[in-house]
Amino acid sequence: MRTALALIGLLTLGACATGTVGESRYQRELAALEQGCRDRGGVLVSTGAMTGHPETEFACHISGPATRIDR
């Protein structure tokens, strides 16, 4: 019984320790989305949605002349 409780305690502590260091998945996805938008000459704007997924919460607004020709 004591061994089972110790194991449960260790697993709980292990679960709490993982994922708390560094950036969250949301922050990483948002940073990648922002960088991709900036690379295309745009800026991220909010769509007003609150989904927990940056790709649906933000859109890349690109202003300037439209062209399909790479320079």
C-alpha positions in Angstrom: 0.0 0.0 0.0 2.8 2.4 1.0 4.6 1.6 -2.3 1.6 2.3 -4.3 1.0 5.7 -2.7 4.7 6.6 -3.2 4.4 5.6 -6.9 1.3 7.7 -7.3 3.0 10.7 -5.6 6.1 10.4 -7.8 3.9 10.2 -11.0 1.9 13.2 -9.9 5.1 15.2 -9.2 6.5 14.1 -12.6 3.4 15.2 -14.4 3.6 18.6 -12.7 7.2 19.1 -13.6 6.9 18.4 -17.3 5.7 21.2 -19.6 6.2 24.0 -17.0 9.7 25.0 -18.2 10.1 27.2 -21.2 7.4 28.2 -23.7 4.0 26.6 -24.0 2.8 24.9 -27.2 0.6 28.0 -27.8 3.5 30.4 -27.5 5.6 28.4 -29.8 2.9 28.1 -32.5 2.1 31.9 -32.1 5.8 32.8 -32.5 6.1 30.6 -35.7 2.9 32.1 -37.1 4.1 35.6 -36.4 7.5 34.9 -38.0 6.0 33.4 -41.1 3.7 36.4 -41.4 6.5 38.9 -40.9 8.6 37.0 -43.6 5.8 37.7 -46.1 5.7 41.4 -45.1 2.6 41.2 -43.0 1.4 41.7 -39.5 -0.8 39.5 -37.3 -4.2 40.8 -36.5 -6.8 39.2 -34.2 -9.8 37.5 -35.7 -11.7 37.8 -32.4 -12.0 34.1 -32.0 -10.8 32.5 -28.8 -10.1 28.8 -29.6 -6.7 28.1 -28.0 -5.2 27.7 -31.5 -3.2 30.7 -32.8 -3.9 29.8 -36.4 -7.6 30.4 -35.9 -7.2 33.4 -33.5 -4.9 35.4 -35.8 -4.7 36.3 -39.5 -1.8 37.7 -41.4 -2.7 41.1 -42.9 -0.4 41.9 -45.8 -0.7 45.4 -47.3 0.9 46.6 -50.4 0.7 45.8 -54.1 -0.5 42.3 -55.0 1.9 40.3 -57.1 2.6 36.7 -57.9 5.9 37.4 -59.4 8.9 36.7 -57.2 11.6 39.4 -57.3 
